Every structure is written in structure tokens, then in C-alpha cells.
Amino acid sequence: MVGLLSSLFACLTAASLVSADGLNARAVAAGKKYFGTAISTTILNDASANAIGKNFQDFGQYTCENEMKFDATEPSRGSFSYGNADKIVAQAQANGQILRCHALVWHSQVPSWVTSGGFNNATLISIMQNHIANVVGHYKGKCYAWDVVNEALNEDGSYRSSGSVWGSTIGPAFIPIAFAAAAAADPGAKLYYNDYNCDKAGAKATGAQNLIKMVKSYGAPIHGFGMQGHMTTGQVGSASALVSNMQGFTALGVEVAYTELDMATPSSNPNFNQQATDYATVVSACKQVAGCVGITIWGFTDRYTWISNSAPLPWDTNFQKKAAYASILNAWGSAGTGSSTTTATMTTTIVTSSTTSAGPAPSGGGGCAAAHWAQCGGTGYTGCTTCASPYTCQYSNAWYSQCL
Ligand SMILES: *[C@@H]1O[C@H](CO)[C@@H](O)[C@H](O)[C@H]1NC(C)=O
């Protein structure tokens, strides 16, 4: 009892130093799995930026911007390189952040040994399968999701051939072959198709739905559709159009997520108020669709964005929060912060610790069981606190425990 009381006091002291609120905290309170960000070695090497990126209250999920792509992970044939991605994975695991792993088969950022190798169909298939087996195998058990195939469609919804070594050599069959290879290498990961300009109904979104049906028709598993969400300030329109588009995908039995959200506005003449409104529209749409599991922004500071001469992210170039930050926060809804939260947090912490040390199931569990990867404890969390067999509820920090 003395030990429990002293750890309770230690906990309360620690809790008073941190804010129990943020973009991720609000997303989780709204029933989502995460609000996350793309991250890079550039961010890890910038202490000011990384301090923001490490804040679990804002970011419960990471996507490596470049570090898991083909050119980074297999720069020469059969020679795999994971150093930079491993650093990001280690930081995510230290902070309890979920990983969306990205991306296995894409026509871009493929090394020239692949694109200029003159390989025939059968050889290129084996190169692709070997790449997937190695990379997915290396991160097995660590990725909530994999973007298995990225950007395989033309704007009219047809399969990309020109400019894609995969599409032009193998044809669309590379897509189900890639999904089957990823499933074999990590049966626990959610396997996604990921593409841009699919945020509203239209030829390309229809093409993506056809692609999902095609993968299933080959008997390969596909679990999610990633809407990249590279959007332009002032052109987002209504939440209802985004919602109905998402429902077109969830009706096929897959989950959806915004995987690379940013909101371009020219840095020379930005419209940050409209940008804030547009970010809130996307959050509101995701909130309305049960199958929308989370949102990832493609970086968080305008200092490090892939879009030239643009200021598309919620933090400015000096790491100050812009209007978009508050609008995203508000769009998720209330976080339930306040003194009662502190008490709830401490209760959860103690209960979760006892779960981790294989104690009896907490009474708050209500007999339900959270799925693999699902949250099972943390600030403001009211769902199942026990995990479906064979997974156990593993404590990450005061705000998050996960079934692993
Ligand atoms: C390449 O091989 C695969 C697997 O046999 C096949 O499905 C696909 O149609 C072939 N592609 C071409 C262009 O022949």
C-alpha cells in the first residue's frame, strides 16, 4: 500500500507537468485509432522539430516519409538497408506511437537497378516478392498497417503503365501479387492501397474501388484504402462529399484513413483561416465515418514540407502553431480535460500496470476484448481494457496502452 501511494504521488507530480490534450488525444477521445504525422531523419536531427514530433498528445502515429521506400531499403539488389527507418521505429516505440509503414511498391523512388535492369516479367515479380518479404519481414509485428501499393492509377482510373516499371512489365497483376506477398510476410498488418486525388467521388476514386475488388478477386487480402489527402486550401468543399466518398470504400469492407494530409497555400500569400476551415472539414468528415480509423498529416511544420513555396501544415516555419492547429483540435471535439481527467489517468495507469504484470483483469474491462493493435488503456479511454487472445495489453505511457 505504501508503494502504491508513493507511486500515486509520483504519478500525480508527473501528470501536473504535462498537458493531457492534443490532436491525437482528441482523435482518440473521438473514437479514432490515432492522429499522426509523417516523420523523417531530417526531423529527428532537428531537436526543436523533434520535440514537437515526439509529443504523443499530438501524434499517436508515425509514417516514415522516405526511409522505408524501395530506394532507401534495397539500394542495390539483395542488399537491404534499414538504419534510418529503424531509428524512426525506435523513437515511435519509445513513445508508444503506432506505425503506418510506407511504401512497398511504387513507381517512384525505385532504384535504377530495378528500373533500368531490363528484367522480364517473371524476374521482376521475384524481385518484388523478395523485396516485400525482406522489408515486411524486418518490421513484422511493428506495423499497424503497410501501404503495399502506392499510386497505381492514372487520373482517369485506369491502371498506370507508362512510367511504372511494375505496371509496364507485369501489368495490373503486380498489385494482387504484392498484397499476397505482404500478407505472407506479416499476417497481422493491415494492408492498404494508397493514392492521391481520391478524396471525392470521381473517375479515380472509382478506379481505386475497382482496384480493391480486383485484388479480392485474385484471393489476396486488402484491408484498407489510404486517401493521401494532398489538398489545396479553398478547394476542399463540404464534409458531406468527403463522407459519401469514404462510404463508397467502407461499403467494400475496407477501412479508410487520410494518410498524407496537407493543405497547400502559397507561402507568399497564404490564407491560414481558410486552411484552418479546410483542415476542420476533413477531420469532421473522418469523425462521421466509423470506418475512418485516423488521419496522418504529411509533416507538421512548414519548415519541412515536400511542397515548394507552400505553407501547408499546422505549425509554421518557426514551429509556432497556426490557426489550423486549434481548428483540428476543435473539430475532433472535447478532450474531457480537467482535474477529473488527472484522477482517471492515474487510475488507468495503475490498472494498466497490473494488467501488464499479468494480474487479474481490471473490473472496468466489462468482459469485452480489444483486438490486436487496438488501444486498451490510457487517459480518457473508456473501452475494453483486456485484449483478445493471444494479445496482451502493453503499457506505453500514461496516455496509451495497446494490444500487442
Ligand atoms: C506477368 O506474370 C503474371 C503472373 O504469371 C501474369 O499474371 C501477368 O499477366 C504477366 N504479365 C504480362 C505482361 O504478361
The ligand as an SDF file (V2000), in Angstrom:
LIG
                    3D

 14 14  0  0  0  0  0  0  0  0999 V2000
    3.2610  -11.4950  -65.7360 C   0  0  0  0  0  0  0  0  0  0  0  0
    3.0990  -12.6690  -64.9870 O   0  0  0  0  0  0  0  0  0  0  0  0
    1.9480  -12.6990  -64.1760 C   0  0  0  0  0  0  0  0  0  0  0  0
    1.9950  -13.9430  -63.3140 C   0  0  0  0  0  0  0  0  0  0  0  0
    2.0870  -15.0720  -64.1160 O   0  0  0  0  0  0  0  0  0  0  0  0
    0.7120  -12.6080  -65.0290 C   0  0  0  0  0  0  0  0  0  0  0  0
   -0.4400  -12.5970  -64.2240 O   0  0  0  0  0  0  0  0  0  0  0  0
    0.7840  -11.3410  -65.8480 C   0  0  0  0  0  0  0  0  0  0  0  0
   -0.3270  -11.2470  -66.7170 O   0  0  0  0  0  0  0  0  0  0  0  0
    2.0630  -11.3070  -66.6470 C   0  0  0  0  0  0  0  0  0  0  0  0
    2.1820  -10.0400  -67.3170 N   0  0  0  0  0  0  0  0  0  0  0  0
    2.4110   -9.9330  -68.6370 C   0  0  0  0  0  0  0  0  0  0  0  0
    2.5280   -8.5640  -69.1450 C   0  0  0  0  0  0  0  0  0  0  0  0
    2.4910  -10.9110  -69.3570 O   0  0  0  0  0  0  0  0  0  0  0  0
  1  2  1  0
  1 10  1  0
  2  3  1  0
  3  4  1  0
  3  6  1  0
  4  5  1  0
  6  7  1  0
  6  8  1  0
  8  9  1  0
  8 10  1  0
 10 11  1  0
 11 12  1  0
 12 13  1  0
 12 14  2  0
M  END
$$$$
